[in-house]
């Protein structure tokens, strides 16, 4: 149903405005009056709920989950908790929370109301909410969800932060080299061209590269854009092949991250009371690698036939599989998976730090070679001219 915005006043004369979900304009006006408000203006906010909330802020989820957990654990009823949350937020987030509150007020369970917004609330989130509602431990489930979401956001932030420095270094290097070859080098080599003397090969190469930057820069830009679009299209069309190649790269950093995501998500879902098959289905989506996801999907089918998880996982390290086997035998699989996730996260952090530490000297070496090339290309003709003068 659409969302309507309204303005009006209460019986004591105070102005009030807000949003409400209704099947139509007349229904919206009736609902506003039922709340003791005399409407002066009621207009549709534009679009259905799904259309409005596809661009809602993803950072809302961990914060809202922790707030809702705090309210419920303090004894606040669910409806009042949702009302407090909607009053604290603004814009699309507020409208979404109001829509959820009205769904729950109409007799719909919380997890069903959240399923109306799949772009905000992922499958594992709604499944955990469903489990919490059935077991009567919704506040505890929400607290675990908040901790889990914040830990995942922390990992994402580390990945983004580790990429900032290399990208910045490469961008600065490209700008500096483009400036040199476009504005500085042409003025220097013009002196050698005027002498009409035979130039060293390295200087000829320098002039050729400089001419490319000056005359054909637009081709370079177009080629870079076309190459980027082609790579994106290739990855989109051959995702499984790309993910398979990524896993086979030597010293792969992403492997540890995939194993960590799977172990943490699976352990978290099992600890929250989800059945093994449902937990495997949801955890498979969290890894970000289609090759490993296909392996988990196959393991899910074989577990459904009665086999153990450790005997069905393929493509995972032997140590990882052994940890799962140990957890299955001891009956403490969620705890074992959590320890495995911590271990692979530490391994991922070590690999990232090592890669970043190696990138800086590599960039310095490359820039040094480029500078050496330019210096030699400029100095050699000068030495030749000096010999001719003598």
N, C-alpha and C positions, 0 to 999 in steps of 0.2 A: 504493500500500500504506500501511497505517496506521503511525504512529510509536508505539513503546513506550518507557516509562521503566523503568529497572531500578536496583536496589540490590543490592550483594553484596560479596564480598571475594575477594582474590587468595590464591594459595597461601602468600604470606608473612604473611597475616593483615591486610593493609591494606584498609580500606573503600574502595569505589569506587561511583560512580553515574554514570548517563548516559542517553543515548537511542539507539535503534536502529530501523531500518526492517525490518519483517517482514510476512509474509502472515497470520500469526496468532499467538496466544499461545505455542503449542508451538514454532513456528518461531523466535520471539523468544528463548525460553529456550535453544534449541539454539545460536543464533548467539552469545548471551552466553557460553555455556560454551566455544564455539570460540575465544573471545578470552582464555581462561584465567581466567574469572571464575565464581565459584560464586554464582548468584543467590539472594538471599533474598526479593526482591520484584520482580515484573515486571507492570506495568499499562499499558494503552493510554492514551496521553496525550490522546485525544479527537479524533475526526474524521480525515479524510484530509488529505493534505498540502495540497491546494488550499484546503480549508476552514480549515486552521490559518493559512496564510500570506497570506491575503487582506488582513490588517490589519498585516502586517509593516512595519517602519520603512523608509520610502523613503530616508532619509538614509544608510542602510547602503551603498547601491550605490557612490557615488564612493569612499568610504573603503575598502571591501572590494576594489574593483577595483585601487586603487593598491597595497594590501598584497599582493594576489596577483601583480601585475606585479613588485613588488620581490622576492618570493620566487622566482619563476620566473627572473628575470634574474640572480639570485644562484646559480643552478644547482640549486635545490631541486626535486625531482620533483613533478609535479602532485598526486599522492596525498598526499604529505607536506605540501605547501603547503595543500591543503584541510583536512587534519587540524589544522594549526596555526591556520588561520582559525577552524575550528569550536571549538577549545579556547579561543580568545580571546573569543568572543561568548557571550551567554547567552540563555535563553528561546527564543522562536520563531526568532530569527535563527540560533541554534546548531543547532536542530533542522533548519532548512532546509539549512544547510551540511552537516550530517551526511547528510541525504537525498541531496544532490548528490554528496557523496563516495562514498556507497555505490552510486549509479547508475554513476559513473565506474569504480569498482572492479569492477562487473559487466560492463564492456565497452562501456558507452554513452559516446559522445563528450561532451565538456563542453557543447557548445552544445545538444545534445539534452537533457541533464540540466537545463540552465537553462530550456529551453522549458516545463518542468513548472510554472514559477512566472511566468506572464506578467504578474502584477500587480507583480512586482519587477523583472523583466528585460524591457525592451521589445523589440520586433522588431528595431530597428536594432542593439541590443546583442548579441543572439544571432547576428544575421547577421554582425557584425564578428568575433565569437568563432569562428564557422564559417570565415570567411575566414582568420583567424589560424592556426587548426588546420591548414587545408589547405596554407598556405604555410610552416608551421613558424616563424612569427614571432609566436606567441601573446603572449609577454611584451611585445613592442613594441606590438602591437595593444591590449593591456590598458592600457599607459601612455597611449596616445593617447585611449583611452576615458575614462580617469580625468581627463585634462586637459579633454576635451570636456564631461564631466558637471559638473565643477567650474565651468567657464565658464558653462554653462547655469544652474547654481544661483546663481551670482553675479548674473546678469541678473534671475532671479526675485526674489532678495533686494532688488535695487535697485527693482524695481517695487513690492514690498510696502512697502519703506521710504518710497517717494515717496507712497504712499497713506495712510500712518499719520497724517501731519500734517493733511491735509484732513479725514479722517474724524474725528479728535480734535477739530478746531476746530468742525465741524458738530455733533458730539455735545454739546460744552460749550455751544454757542449754543442748542441745543434745550432743554437742561436749564435754563439761565439764563432763557430766555424763558418756559418753562413755569412756573417758580417765580414770576416776576414777575406773570404773568397769573392765576395761581391763588391766590397768597397776598398779594402786595403791592398790586396794582392794586385789588382789591375793597375793601380798607380805605380807600384814598384816595377812590375814587369814591362811597363811602357818604356822605361829607360832602355831595357835590353832590346826591345823591338826596334827602337830608333837606330841602334848601332848596326843593324842588319848583319850582325855576326852570327856564326853558327852557335846555337845554344845547346847546352848539355841536355841529355834526354830527360833528366829529372825536372829540369825547368820547363821543357816542352809539356810534360805531363801536368805540371802546376798550372800553366797557362790554359791547357785544355780543360782542366777541372774548373778553373775560374770562369772560363767562357760558358761552361754548362750552367753554373750558378747564375750568371748574368743574363744569358739569352733564353735558357730553357727552364727557369725556376718554376714556371707554371706547369711544365710537364712533370717535374719532380713532385710538386704538391698534388697534382691530379693522380700520379702514380701511387703516392702514399695513401691517398683517400681510397682509390680503387683497390689497392692491396688490402687495406683494412676491411673494406666491405666484403672482399672475396674471402678473406680468412673467416670473418663472422659467418658468412653464408656456408662455407665449407664445414665449420664446426657445427652449425645448426643442422646440416644435412647428413653429417657423418659423426655425430656425437659419440656413438659407441666406439668407433674406430679411434677417435681422438683420445677418449678416456683410456682405452686399452694401451695406446702408445705412451700416454702420460705415466701409467703405472710401471712401464718397463724402462723408463729413463733412469740412468745411474744416479745414485744419490738423491732420489726423488723426495722432495719436501712434502708434497701433497699426500703421499701415502699415509704418513703418520697422522695427518689431520683427518683423513677419511676414517682410519681405524678408531681414532679418538671420538669422533662424532658418533659412529655406530655404537661403540661400547657405552658411551655416556647416555645416549638416547634410549638404547635398549634397557640398560640398567634402571634408568629413571622411570620408564614406562612399566617395567615389571614391578618395581618397588611401589608404584602407584596402584597396583592391583589389576593391570590389564592382562588378559590371557596372552600366552606366548605367541600364538599365531598373529593376533592383532598387533602386538608389540613389534614383531618382526616386520610386518607389513609397513608400519609407520617408521621404524628405524631405518629401513632400506632407503626411504626417501631423503633421509637426513645427510647421507654421506657425500653427495655431490659428485659421484662417479658412477656412470651407468654400467660399467663392467662389474664393479663390486655389487651394485644394486641388483643386477641380474643374478649374481651368485647367491645373494641373500634370498631373492625370490625363489630360486631353485631349492635352497635349503628350507624355506618355508613350506614348500610342497612336500618335501621328504619328511619334515617334522610332523606334518599333518598325517602322514602314513605311519607314524609311530617311532621314527628314528630320533636319536638324540641330536641336539644342535651341533655339538662339537664334531660329530661324525659326518655332518652334511655340509659344513662350511668349506668352500673351496676358494682359493685366491687370497686367503689370509695367512699371515705368518704362523709357523708352527707354535711359537711361544703364545700367540694370541689364542689359538685353538686349544692349547694345553690349559691355559687359564680358564677357558670356558668349561672344559671337561672337569677341571677341579671344582669349579663352582657348582656344576650340576651334581657331582658326587656328594659334595658337602651340604647341598641345599641352600647355599648362600650365593647364588648366581648374581643377584643385583649388586651385592657388595664387591664381588670379584670383578664385575664389569666396571664398577666405579674406579677401582684401583688400576685396572688396565687403561681406562680413559686418562687418568692422571699421568700414568707413565708415558703414554703416547703423546699427550700434550706437552710434557717436558721435552720429549724427543723432538717434537715439532719446533718448539721454541729454540732449542739448541741448533737445529739445522737452519732456521731462519737467521739467527744471530751470526752463524758461521758464514752463510751466503752473503749477508750484508757486509760483514767485515772483509770478505774477499772482493766484493764489488768495488770498493773504494780504490784499493791499489790497482785493480784491473783497469778502471777508468783513468787513473793517473798514468798508467803505462800506455794506454791507447792515445791519450792526449799528448803524452810526451813524444810518441812516435810521429804523430801528425805535426807537432811543432818542429821536430827534427827534420822531417821531410820538407817543410816550408823553408826552414833556415838554410838547408843545403841547396835547395832550388834557387834561393836568392843569392847565396854567397858564391857558389861555383862560377856563375857568369862574371861576377865581380873580379874573381881571381884571374879569369881569362882576359878580361879587359886590362887588368893591371899588367899582365905579361905582355900584351900587345903594345901598351904604352912604353914599356921598358925596351 
